[in-house]
Amino acid sequence: MRALDAWLATVYGFLYLPIAVLMVLSFNKSGMPTAWGGFSLEWYGALAANAKITGAAWNSIIVAVWSTAISTVIGTLLALGVERVRPSAPREALLFAPMIIPDIVLAIALLSFFTLIKFTLGLHSIIIAHVVFNIAFVTAVVRARLRSYDWSLNEVSRDLGASAFTTFRRITLPLIGPSVAAAALLAFTLSIDEFIIAYFTAGAGQASTTLPMQIYAMIRFGVTPEINAMASVVMVVSFVMIFTAQRLNRGRIPGA
């Protein structure tokens, strides 16, 4: 057990030590990105005052909110439909393909499709692309809950005279609600952090620049404490939302 604990600590250290160092350096008073010069919140203030960063963050929030809302509705309905039909290997492969296909391949495919239909690029094209990417994750999370769902409750509700919509609103949705909320939080987190698909499907100019794209544009000129501060904020938001999603879905997904 001691050997296993030591190995576990090594793996977690390898994964999270660089993130911890980055977050510590975001409070570095020195203008150097690595040399410690004392504790300061100066770079978080500079971050809030940077119009390009705040504009990109607002764009990311718009994309994340809309893509999460759309993908949660479609993914939940898709999960409900798939779980009621006979299992099919080809259908399962199609459902999980967006999760398996490399982001760069999906990004090129979406860009080619938008170009083919002469679709104008912008925040709306990023939202559509993120919906395609997120639906598979939402469906997977909701389906994990539906596998232990008692479908006889729906039959009882219908026998008592409730309509299909009333049964869904009063029976099904409240029971799968935590999983739907967890799926939405996961989709929001993935959308906030996603870079490659957004980079390929965004329009020209600052109006369609998301936060990860802005970070990439800034980091090409070197890592600064301001970038460390921005990355720390993104990390904290991501961790909080993933932790909340796991708490909401505890016991419904194997390993959660």
Secondary structure in CASP SS format (residue, H / E / C, confidence):
PFRMAT SS
TARGET T0000
AUTHOR 0000-0000-0000
METHOD secondary structure of the structure
MODEL  1
M C 1.00
R H 1.00
A H 1.00
L H 1.00
D H 1.00
A H 1.00
W H 1.00
L H 1.00
A H 1.00
T H 1.00
V H 1.00
Y H 1.00
G H 1.00
F H 1.00
L H 1.00
Y H 1.00
L H 1.00
P H 1.00
I H 1.00
A H 1.00
V H 1.00
L H 1.00
M H 1.00
V H 1.00
L H 1.00
S C 1.00
F C 1.00
N E 1.00
K C 1.00
S C 1.00
G C 1.00
M C 1.00
P C 1.00
T C 1.00
A C 1.00
W C 1.00
G C 1.00
G C 1.00
F E 1.00
S C 1.00
L C 1.00
E H 1.00
W H 1.00
Y H 1.00
G H 1.00
A H 1.00
L H 1.00
A H 1.00
A H 1.00
N C 1.00
A H 1.00
K H 1.00
I H 1.00
T H 1.00
G H 1.00
A H 1.00
A H 1.00
W H 1.00
N H 1.00
S H 1.00
I H 1.00
I H 1.00
V H 1.00
A H 1.00
V H 1.00
W H 1.00
S H 1.00
T H 1.00
A H 1.00
I H 1.00
S H 1.00
T H 1.00
V H 1.00
I H 1.00
G H 1.00
T H 1.00
L H 1.00
L H 1.00
A H 1.00
L H 1.00
G H 1.00
V H 1.00
E H 1.00
R C 1.00
V C 1.00
R C 1.00
P C 1.00
S C 1.00
A H 1.00
P H 1.00
R H 1.00
E H 1.00
A H 1.00
L H 1.00
L H 1.00
F H 1.00
A H 1.00
P H 1.00
M H 1.00
I H 1.00
I C 1.00
P C 1.00
D H 1.00
I H 1.00
V H 1.00
L H 1.00
A H 1.00
I H 1.00
A H 1.00
L H 1.00
L H 1.00
S H 1.00
F H 1.00
F H 1.00
T H 1.00
L H 1.00
I C 1.00
K C 1.00
F C 1.00
T C 1.00
L C 1.00
G C 1.00
L H 1.00
H H 1.00
S H 1.00
I H 1.00
I H 1.00
I H 1.00
A H 1.00
H H 1.00
V H 1.00
V H 1.00
F H 1.00
N H 1.00
I H 1.00
A H 1.00
F H 1.00
V H 1.00
T H 1.00
A H 1.00
V H 1.00
V H 1.00
R H 1.00
A H 1.00
R H 1.00
L H 1.00
R C 1.00
S C 1.00
Y C 1.00
D C 1.00
W C 1.00
S H 1.00
L H 1.00
N H 1.00
E H 1.00
V H 1.00
S H 1.00
R H 1.00
D H 1.00
L C 1.00
G C 1.00
A C 1.00
S C 1.00
A H 1.00
F H 1.00
T H 1.00
T H 1.00
F H 1.00
R H 1.00
R H 1.00
I H 1.00
T H 1.00
L H 1.00
P H 1.00
L H 1.00
I H 1.00
G H 1.00
P H 1.00
S H 1.00
V H 1.00
A H 1.00
A H 1.00
A H 1.00
A H 1.00
L H 1.00
L H 1.00
A H 1.00
F H 1.00
T H 1.00
L H 1.00
S H 1.00
I H 1.00
D H 1.00
E C 1.00
F C 1.00
I H 1.00
I H 1.00
A H 1.00
Y H 1.00
F H 1.00
T H 1.00
A C 1.00
G C 1.00
A C 1.00
G C 1.00
Q H 1.00
A H 1.00
S H 1.00
T C 1.00
T C 1.00
L H 1.00
P H 1.00
M H 1.00
Q H 1.00
I H 1.00
Y H 1.00
A H 1.00
M H 1.00
I H 1.00
R C 1.00
F C 1.00
G C 1.00
V C 1.00
T C 1.00
P H 1.00
E H 1.00
I H 1.00
N H 1.00
A H 1.00
M H 1.00
A H 1.00
S H 1.00
V H 1.00
V H 1.00
M H 1.00
V H 1.00
V H 1.00
S H 1.00
F H 1.00
V H 1.00
M H 1.00
I H 1.00
F H 1.00
T H 1.00
A H 1.00
Q H 1.00
R H 1.00
L H 1.00
N C 1.00
R C 1.00
G C 1.00
R C 1.00
I C 1.00
P C 1.00
G C 1.00
A C 1.00
END
